[in-house]
Amino acid sequence: MSDSDIQDLQVKLAFLEDSLSKISDEFFTQQRELDDLKVKYAGLISKMHGMQSSDQGPAEVVDERPPHY
């Protein structure tokens, strides 16, 4: 292998290491966001169950025309 080939491999390796670092950082950020969304989702589900248990029954839908008709 010539010095030029070795230098090309070193450049490619540096690029791959940089890319891996960026992907790892992005993965960490997305994982943190996913964890936050899971907590919010669980809170919404809990809130919905609380709302359903406080209702006496299904809401009655009234089939009336809006006042602007």
N, C-alpha and C positions, 0 to 999 in steps of 0.2 A: 504494500500500500504506500502510496506517495503521501507527502505532507498535505497536499491539496485534498486528498480523499479523507484523511484524518480530520482536517479542519472542517470539511463539509459535514462529517458525522458529528463533530462537536457542536456545530451550529444547529443541526437538526435535533440533537439531544437537548440543547438549551431551550429550543423552541418547544419541544415536547414537555419538558419539565415546567416551563412557564404555563403552557396550556393546561397541564394537569393541576397546577396550583390554582389557576382561575376556575376550573371546573369544580374543584374541591370546595373553594370558597362559595361558589354559587350553590352547590349542593347543600352546604351547611345553612346558607340563608334560606333556601327553599324548605329545608327540613324544619327550621325554626318557625317559618310562616305556617307550614302545615300543622305543626303542633299547636300554634295559636288558634288556627281555624278549628281544630278538633275541640279545643276547650270552648270556643264560642258556640260551636254546633251543639255540644252537650248542654250548654246553658240554654240555648233556644229550645231544645227538645224538652228539657226540664220545665221551662216556662210554659210551653205548649201543654204539657201534661197537667200542670197546675191550673191552666185556664180551662181545660176540658173537665177537670174534676170539680171545678167550681160552678160550671154550667148545670142548669137543671135538666136540660134536654137540648135537642137540636133547635137551632134558631128557626123561627117560622119565616118563610120567604113570602112576602106579600107581592102579588102580581098586580101592581097598580101602575098607571101611567105617571110619569114624572109631571110636576106641576106646569111645565112649559108647554104641554100639549093642549 
